[in-house]
Amino acid sequence: MKLPRRRFLQLAGAAAALPALSPIAWAQSYPSRPVRWIVSFAAGGANDIVARLLGQFLSEKLGQQFIIEDKAGAGGNVGMAAVLSAAPDGYTIGYVAPNNAINATLYDKLPFDFIRDSAPVGGTMLLTNVMVVHPSVPARTVAEFIAYVKANPGKVNFASSGTGASPHMSGELFKAMTGIDMIHVPYRGAGPAMTDLLPGRVQVMFDNIPSSIEHIRAGRLRPLGVTAAKRSDALPDVPTIGETVPGYEVKVWNGIVAPKGTPPEIIGTLNRALNAVLADPRLQARFAELGGAPMPMTPAEFGNLVVAETEKWAKVVKLSGAKPD
């Protein structure tokens, strides 16, 4: 799949070159009213948790409220469609996650081209997924879990926050690399998925750390491994999945985009404010509690990341044979 990389990075580059541009009077007063921040998943999930936390800091920094609006559906496509069809005036922004890179290949037809129709603003948080099981599952290690599923093919259900989301593809990659047979059960966000995982109606989930970590600490879920290449500081005793399945790695990144055509001056204002709050020790401490780390970036750097991740996940989607439900 050939991506419109040049156009995406041109938009990012324009924002990065902001200091050399002449100020526009109406942009200088931005924001002069509340900003709508669309999160493409249900309330209670990692994206919602982090956006609400960041929104508080951005509201404090820019003097206007950042209103989080959860708009779930179709693996995040419903919410992103709303972002990209909004007026390009800086008053509607969107929360970006790996699902946006994954969906470019997973879905044959979308009402938008994410890279073409968005303008990158910046990165927010870098974290990992964690493979968690209900305590009724007898496995206590990744190796034991693989053996358990092989002994019970097609009887283990793995939940995700939606088809095409990072937890879904983390599970599909795990299946492909281990040769096990699990049934994918998609939900409209991590919150609803957790509602079924906690009582054991589904058995396993490759969840973003922020929406699982308190359940892990309380003993309601058992962590088997993290998807990143290195162990998480938030769960130092939990091994990486790659320690058992060599080569397995999934990193989870988040960021912000605006609709294409949003003035570079506004993109620059948002980027500077975002990077400033990411440097705030209070926010950094809260991120650490959630198992993540700040990911400050220029618009161009974030644009490069999205393009690279889209190319990477295209290969994984094709390898797994995953299709939208």
C-alpha positions in Angstrom: 0.0 0.0 0.0 1.5 3.3 -1.1 0.9 6.0 1.5 0.6 9.8 0.8 3.6 10.3 3.0 4.8 13.5 1.3 1.5 15.3 1.9 1.3 14.2 5.6 4.8 15.3 6.3 4.4 18.6 4.4 1.6 19.5 6.8 3.8 18.5 9.8 6.7 20.5 8.4 4.6 23.6 8.0 3.8 23.5 11.7 7.4 22.8 12.6 8.5 25.9 10.7 6.0 28.1 12.6 8.5 30.6 14.1 9.4 31.8 10.6 5.7 32.4 9.7 3.9 35.8 10.1 1.4 35.6 12.9 -2.3 35.6 12.0 -4.3 37.8 14.3 -7.2 35.5 14.9 -4.8 32.6 15.5 -2.9 34.6 18.1 -6.0 34.5 20.4 -6.4 30.8 20.1 -8.1 29.2 21.9 -10.8 31.7 22.7 -13.5 29.0 23.5 -13.5 25.4 24.7 -11.8 22.7 22.5 -13.6 19.5 21.7 -11.2 16.5 22.0 -12.7 13.3 20.5 -11.6 10.0 21.8 -12.6 7.1 19.5 -13.3 4.6 22.3 -15.7 4.1 25.2 -15.2 5.8 28.6 -13.0 3.9 31.0 -10.3 2.7 28.5 -6.7 3.8 28.4 -7.2 6.4 25.7 -10.1 8.0 27.7 -8.1 8.0 30.9 -5.0 9.6 29.4 -7.0 12.2 27.4 -8.9 13.3 30.4 -5.7 13.6 32.4 -4.0 15.6 29.6 -7.1 17.7 29.1 -6.9 19.0 32.6 -3.3 20.1 32.1 -4.0 21.6 28.7 -7.0 23.5 30.1 -4.7 25.0 32.8 -2.0 25.8 30.3 -4.2 27.5 27.6 -7.0 28.9 29.7 -9.8 27.1 27.9 -11.5 23.9 28.7 -10.6 20.7 26.7 -13.9 18.7 26.6 -13.4 15.0 26.1 -16.0 13.4 24.0 -16.0 9.6 23.7 -17.2 8.4 20.3 -16.8 4.7 20.0 -17.5 2.3 17.1 -15.9 0.4 14.2 -12.5 0.1 15.8 -12.1 3.8 16.3 -13.2 4.8 12.8 -16.5 6.5 13.9 -14.7 8.9 16.2 -11.9 9.6 13.7 -14.4 10.3 11.0 -16.0 12.9 13.2 -12.6 14.5 13.8 -11.5 14.6 10.2 -14.8 16.0 9.0 -14.8 18.8 11.5 -14.0 22.4 10.7 -10.2 22.9 10.5 -10.2 25.7 13.1 -8.4 24.0 16.0 -11.6 23.6 18.1 -11.9 19.9 17.3 -8.9 17.6 17.8 -8.6 13.8 17.9 -6.8 11.3 20.0 -4.6 9.0 17.9 -3.5 5.5 18.7 -2.1 2.4 16.9 -5.6 1.5 15.7 -5.5 4.4 13.3 -2.3 2.9 11.7 -3.8 -0.6 11.8 -7.2 0.3 10.3 -5.6 1.7 7.1 -5.0 -1.9 6.0 -7.6 -3.8 8.1 -10.5 -2.0 6.4 -10.9 -2.2 2.6 -13.0 1.0 2.6 -13.0 3.9 5.0 -14.8 7.2 4.7 -11.4 8.9 5.1 -7.7 8.5 4.4 -6.2 9.0 7.8 -2.8 10.2 6.7 -4.1 12.4 3.8 -7.0 13.9 5.9 -5.2 14.7 9.2 -2.6 17.2 10.4 -0.3 15.8 13.1 0.0 17.9 16.3 2.3 15.8 18.5 2.9 12.8 20.7 1.4 12.3 24.1 2.3 9.0 25.8 4.3 5.9 25.1 3.4 2.7 27.0 2.9 -1.0 26.6 0.1 -3.5 26.5 0.0 -6.1 29.2 -1.3 -9.7 28.7 -3.7 -10.3 31.6 -5.8 -13.3 32.4 -8.7 -14.0 34.7 -7.5 -15.8 37.9 -9.5 -18.9 36.9 -7.1 -19.5 34.1 -4.5 -22.0 35.4 -1.5 -20.5 33.6 0.9 -18.3 35.5 3.5 -17.7 32.7 3.3 -17.1 29.0 4.7 -20.6 28.3 2.0 -22.2 30.5 -0.7 -20.1 28.8 0.4 -21.3 25.3 0.3 -24.9 26.5 -3.1 -24.4 28.1 -4.6 -23.0 24.9 -3.0 -25.7 22.8 -4.7 -28.2 25.0 -8.0 -26.4 24.7 -8.1 -25.1 21.1 -11.0 -22.7 20.3 -12.1 -22.7 23.9 -10.3 -19.6 25.1 -11.7 -16.2 24.3 -9.5 -13.1 24.1 -11.2 -9.7 24.5 -10.2 -6.4 22.9 -11.3 -2.8 22.9 -12.4 -3.2 19.3 -11.5 -4.8 16.0 -8.3 -3.1 14.7 -7.3 -1.7 18.1 -3.8 -2.4 19.5 -5.1 -5.0 22.0 -6.8 -6.9 19.1 -3.7 -6.9 16.9 -1.4 -7.7 19.9 -3.5 -10.9 20.3 -3.5 -11.7 16.6 0.3 -11.3 16.5 0.6 -13.6 19.5 -1.7 -16.2 17.8 0.3 -16.0 14.6 3.7 -16.4 16.3 2.7 -19.2 18.7 0.3 -21.2 16.5 -2.5 -21.2 19.1 -6.2 -21.0 18.5 -8.1 -18.3 20.4 -11.4 -16.7 19.7 -11.4 -12.9 19.4 -14.3 -11.1 21.2 -14.3 -7.4 20.3 -16.0 -4.7 22.5 -16.7 -1.0 22.1 -13.8 0.0 24.2 -11.6 -1.3 27.0 -14.1 -0.5 29.7 -16.8 -2.8 28.3 -14.2 -5.5 27.7 -13.0 -5.3 31.3 -16.6 -5.7 32.4 -16.6 -9.2 30.9 -13.0 -10.1 31.8 -13.3 -9.4 35.5 -16.0 -12.0 36.1 -14.3 -14.5 33.7 -16.8 -14.4 30.9 -13.7 -14.0 28.7 -10.3 -15.3 29.7 -7.5 -13.1 28.4 -6.9 -9.6 27.1 -3.8 -7.7 25.8 -4.8 -4.5 27.4 -3.2 -1.1 27.6 -1.6 -0.8 31.0 -3.6 2.2 32.3 -7.0 0.4 32.2 -5.6 -2.8 33.8 -3.0 -1.7 36.3 -5.3 -1.1 39.2 -7.0 -4.5 38.7 -3.6 -6.1 38.6 -2.5 -4.4 41.8 -5.8 -5.5 43.5 -5.3 -9.1 42.4 -8.4 -9.2 40.2 -6.3 -9.9 37.1 -3.1 -11.9 36.7 -0.4 -10.4 34.4 1.6 -12.8 32.3 3.7 -10.5 30.1 4.1 -7.0 28.6 4.1 -6.5 24.9 7.0 -4.0 24.7 10.6 -5.0 24.1 11.6 -4.0 27.7 9.9 -4.6 31.0 7.7 -1.8 32.3 8.8 0.2 35.3 5.2 0.0 36.5 5.3 -3.8 36.5 9.0 -4.6 36.9 8.4 -8.2 37.9 6.3 -9.0 34.8 8.4 -10.4 32.0 8.1 -9.3 28.4 6.2 -11.7 26.1 9.3 -11.6 23.9 11.3 -13.4 26.6 9.2 -16.5 25.8 8.2 -15.7 22.2 11.4 -14.3 20.5 10.7 -11.4 18.3 7.3 -10.5 19.7 7.0 -6.8 20.3 4.1 -4.3 20.3 4.6 -0.7 21.5 1.7 1.5 22.2 1.9 5.2 21.3 -0.6 8.0 21.5 -0.9 11.5 20.1 -3.1 14.2 18.8 -4.2 15.2 15.3 -6.4 17.9 13.8 -8.4 18.0 10.6 -6.4 18.7 7.4 -6.3 22.4 6.8 -6.0 23.5 10.4 -3.7 26.6 10.3 0.0 25.9 11.1 -0.2 28.7 13.7 -2.8 26.8 15.7 -1.0 23.5 15.2 2.1 25.2 16.6 0.2 26.6 19.6 -1.2 23.2 20.5 2.2 21.5 20.0 4.0 23.9 22.3 1.3 23.7 25.0 1.3 19.9 24.7 5.1 19.5 25.0 5.1 22.0 27.9 2.6 20.0 30.0 4.4 16.7 29.1 7.5 18.3 30.8 5.5 19.0 34.0 6.7 16.7 36.8 3.2 16.3 38.1 2.0 14.9 34.8 5.1 12.7 34.5 4.5 11.2 37.9 0.9 10.5 37.0 2.0 8.9 33.7 4.4 6.7 35.6 1.6 5.5 37.9 -0.3 4.5 34.7 2.7 2.6 33.4 3.6 5.1 30.6 6.1 7.8 29.8 5.7 11.2 28.1 6.3 11.2 24.4 7.0 14.9 23.4 7.4 15.3 19.6 7.3 18.0 17.0 4.5 17.6 14.5 6.9 16.3 11.9 8.3 13.7 14.3 4.9 12.5 15.1 4.0 12.4 11.4 7.0 10.2 10.8 5.9 7.9 13.6 2.4 7.5 12.2 3.6 6.7 8.7 6.2 4.2 9.9 3.6 2.4 12.2 1.1 2.3 9.3 3.6 0.5 7.1 4.5 -1.9 10.0 1.0 -2.9 10.8 0.0 -3.4 7.2 2.4 -6.4 7.2 1.0 -7.7 10.5 -2.6 -7.4 9.4 -1.8 -9.3 6.2 0.1 -12.0 8.1 -2.6 -12.5 10.6 -5.5 -12.5 8.1 -7.5 -10.4 10.5 -10.8 -9.0 9.1 -13.2 -6.5 10.6 -16.1 -8.2 12.4 
